[in-house]
Amino acid sequence: MACINPDGTLAPSAQSILTALRGGAAKAETLAQQAGLPLFRVRSSMRELVQAGLVTEQEGAYALTDAGSERLKAIAA
């Protein structure tokens, strides 16, 4: 299941992950717990979110980019 829909909108799982990242950088295991998602889904979503430029990865921890923050703001509006 893709976390970014063909029309460019975020799937609910991606929204949950990005929202969890608002609290700061975190590892996939922590994000899975915070977002209430299976670890395999978080890991596959992270690959897609990194490719889309919404998240960065450094030493196993993921962080929200400015583009990811903007995407979340657009959803909330």
Buried (B, 14 or more C-beta within 10 A) or exposed (E): EEBBEEEEEBBEBBBBBBBBBEEEBBBBEBBBEBBEBEEEBBBBBBEBBBEBEBBBBEEEBBEBBEEBBEBBEEEEE
